[in-house]
Amino acid sequence: MRYAPLIFLLGLALLPAEAFAQRRPQQPEKEEPLALPADPRLVELHREFVTKAEKLGDEYARKKDWEKARIVFGEVLKLVPNYRPAVEKLKVINGELSNANKKIVTVEAKDSWVDTGIDLTEGSPIAFRAEGEWMLVHIGDANGLEIPREMRDYKLGSLIGVIAQSTTPDKDTVPFTIGAQRQMNAPRSGRLLLKMHDINNEDNRGQMRVEISGNF
């Protein structure tokens, strides 16, 4: 899809002041609506920012600098969460970013964290598609296997990922489930690592072919 400036019926100059007073997504009807800023000059500053930011975002998009355009329209939505032109343009931009690059990574079931060689930027869209088969192997006795509490947040044998500051996750990094297919925005900036979720990967068998697409 090629980017094109979106046309909307009401120009920014005619946008009601109420739209600039929102600071978060639309609340349920039972909640009190957010109050308008008391100072009309503050409302005018909001309008000025959105006008200039939208022009800057359009300029980046015309140059196909999708990441900068994404950041600009993201800032607009922080100020005016329901500003439809920015919402629609961001959808187009994220679509472009999702297909900017593709890479195939093989994840062996027996390996610990696999370095994909991909560096991600926080908020940038990324998509995964995994194909293949692998098998969990446990050799034990009649006492069975007690699964540690920290291992129960994800399904055993599932494909998981983490974004770390190096090729080895530290204790503060939180993995996320990928499964067979997933689209998401990077929760933080850093190196993307993948693995099969298991207590001990060394005795497992099989592999997954993971196609990763996004802006990296």
matplotlib code that plots the C-alpha trace (Angstrom):
import matplotlib.pyplot as plt

x = [0.0, 1.4, 1.0, -1.2, -2.4, -5.9, -8.6, -11.1, -14.2, -13.4, -10.1, -8.0, -9.0, -12.6, -11.9, -13.9, -11.9, -13.4, -11.3, -8.1, -9.2, -9.0, -6.0, -6.9, -9.1, -12.9, -14.2, -17.4, -20.6, -20.9, -17.7, -17.5, -16.1, -12.7, -13.0, -11.8, -8.6, -9.6, -7.1, -8.2, -4.6, -3.7, -6.3, -4.8, -1.3, -2.7, -4.2, -0.9, 1.1, -1.2, -1.2, 2.5, 3.1, 0.7, 2.5, 5.8, 4.4, 3.1, 6.5, 8.3, 5.7, 6.2, 9.9, 9.0, 10.7, 8.1, 9.7, 9.9, 6.4, 5.2, 6.8, 5.3, 1.7, 2.2, 3.0, -0.1, -2.2, -0.7, -2.2, -5.4, -6.1, -9.1, -7.9, -9.1, -6.7, -3.7, -5.3, -5.9, -2.5, -0.8, -2.6, -1.1, 2.3, 2.3, 1.3, 4.3, 6.6, 5.2, 6.5, 9.7, 12.0, 11.7, 14.0, 13.9, 15.3, 15.6, 14.9, 16.2, 14.2, 17.4, 18.9, 18.6, 17.9, 18.5, 19.9, 17.9, 20.4, 17.4, 17.4, 14.0, 12.8, 10.1, 6.6, 7.6, 5.3, 6.6, 5.0, 5.9, 4.9, 6.3, 6.2, 7.7, 7.5, 9.4, 9.1, 9.6, 11.5, 11.6, 13.5, 12.6, 11.2, 7.8, 8.0, 7.3, 8.3, 7.4, 7.1, 8.6, 6.1, 8.1, 7.6, 3.8, 3.2, 3.7, 2.7, 5.4, 6.7, 5.4, 7.6, 8.4, 10.5, 12.3, 13.8, 17.1, 20.0, 22.4, 22.3, 21.5, 18.4, 18.8, 16.5, 14.4, 13.5, 10.0, 9.4, 6.2, 4.3, 4.6, 3.0, 2.4, 1.6, 1.5, 1.5, 2.5, 4.4, 7.8, 7.4, 10.9, 14.0, 16.8, 17.9, 15.2, 15.8, 13.7, 13.4, 11.1, 9.7, 10.9, 12.7, 15.6, 16.0, 19.0, 17.1, 14.4, 14.1, 12.9, 13.0, 10.8, 11.3, 10.2, 9.5, 9.9, 8.7, 8.8, 11.0, 14.5]
y = [0.0, 3.4, 6.3, 9.2, 12.1, 11.3, 13.8, 14.6, 16.8, 19.3, 21.1, 21.3, 25.0, 23.9, 21.0, 21.6, 22.5, 19.5, 17.1, 18.7, 18.3, 14.5, 12.9, 9.3, 6.9, 7.5, 6.6, 4.5, 6.6, 6.2, 8.2, 12.0, 13.5, 15.2, 19.0, 21.4, 23.4, 26.6, 28.7, 29.1, 29.9, 26.4, 25.0, 27.1, 25.8, 22.2, 23.1, 24.6, 21.6, 19.1, 21.2, 21.4, 17.8, 16.5, 18.4, 17.0, 13.5, 13.9, 15.1, 12.1, 9.8, 11.3, 10.5, 7.0, 7.6, 5.5, 5.2, 9.0, 9.4, 6.8, 8.6, 12.0, 10.7, 8.8, 12.1, 13.6, 10.8, 11.2, 14.7, 14.0, 10.2, 10.2, 12.5, 10.4, 11.7, 10.7, 7.3, 6.5, 7.7, 5.6, 2.5, 3.1, 3.8, 0.6, -1.4, -0.1, -0.8, -4.3, -5.3, -3.2, -6.2, -10.0, -12.5, -16.3, -17.6, -21.2, -21.9, -25.3, -26.8, -27.9, -24.4, -21.7, -18.1, -17.8, -14.4, -13.4, -10.6, -8.2, -4.9, -3.5, 0.0, 0.4, 0.8, -0.4, -3.1, -6.6, -9.9, -13.6, -16.8, -20.1, -23.4, -26.8, -29.3, -29.9, -32.2, -31.8, -34.6, -35.3, -38.2, -38.8, -41.1, -41.8, -38.6, -36.7, -33.1, -30.1, -27.0, -23.9, -21.1, -18.7, -21.2, -21.3, -18.0, -19.5, -22.8, -25.4, -26.0, -22.6, -20.2, -17.2, -14.1, -11.4, -8.1, -7.7, -5.3, -8.1, -11.6, -12.9, -11.7, -10.2, -10.8, -7.7, -8.6, -10.1, -12.7, -12.6, -15.4, -15.7, -19.0, -20.0, -16.5, -13.0, -9.3, -6.8, -3.6, -4.0, -3.4, -1.9, -1.3, -3.9, -7.3, -9.9, -13.4, -16.5, -19.9, -22.9, -22.4, -25.3, -25.8, -27.6, -27.3, -29.6, -32.8, -31.5, -32.3, -30.5, -26.9, -24.0, -21.9, -18.4, -15.7, -12.3, -9.1, -5.5, -2.4, -3.5]
z = [0.0, -0.9, 1.5, 0.5, 2.7, 3.9, 3.1, 5.9, 5.9, 8.6, 8.5, 11.7, 12.1, 12.4, 14.8, 18.0, 21.1, 22.9, 20.7, 22.1, 25.7, 25.7, 27.3, 27.1, 25.1, 25.2, 28.6, 29.3, 29.4, 33.2, 33.7, 33.8, 30.6, 31.0, 31.6, 28.9, 29.6, 31.3, 29.3, 25.6, 24.7, 25.8, 23.5, 20.7, 21.5, 21.1, 17.7, 16.6, 17.6, 15.9, 12.7, 12.5, 13.6, 11.0, 8.2, 9.5, 9.6, 6.0, 4.9, 6.4, 4.8, 1.4, 1.7, 2.9, 6.2, 7.9, 11.3, 11.8, 10.5, 13.0, 15.9, 14.8, 14.5, 17.8, 19.5, 18.0, 19.5, 22.9, 22.9, 21.0, 21.3, 19.1, 16.3, 13.4, 10.6, 12.8, 13.6, 9.9, 8.8, 11.5, 10.2, 6.8, 8.2, 10.4, 7.3, 5.5, 8.4, 8.9, 5.4, 5.4, 6.0, 6.2, 7.8, 8.3, 11.6, 12.5, 16.2, 17.4, 20.3, 22.1, 22.1, 24.7, 23.5, 19.8, 18.6, 15.6, 14.7, 14.7, 16.6, 17.2, 18.1, 20.8, 19.3, 15.8, 14.4, 13.9, 12.7, 13.2, 11.5, 12.7, 10.8, 11.8, 14.6, 17.8, 20.8, 24.5, 26.1, 29.8, 31.3, 35.0, 37.6, 39.2, 41.1, 37.9, 37.2, 39.3, 37.1, 38.7, 39.2, 37.0, 34.1, 34.3, 32.6, 29.2, 27.6, 27.7, 24.2, 22.9, 20.9, 23.0, 22.5, 24.4, 23.6, 25.5, 25.7, 24.7, 23.3, 26.8, 28.7, 32.1, 35.0, 34.3, 30.7, 30.3, 27.6, 25.4, 23.7, 19.9, 19.1, 15.5, 14.4, 15.9, 15.1, 17.7, 18.5, 20.0, 23.8, 24.1, 22.1, 21.9, 20.4, 19.5, 20.9, 20.5, 22.0, 22.9, 26.4, 28.5, 31.8, 30.1, 26.4, 25.9, 25.5, 23.1, 19.4, 16.3, 15.1, 13.9, 10.8, 11.9, 9.4, 10.9, 9.2, 10.3, 10.4, 11.4]

ax = plt.figure().add_subplot(projection="3d")
ax.plot(x, y, z, "-o")
ax.set_aspect("equal")
plt.show()
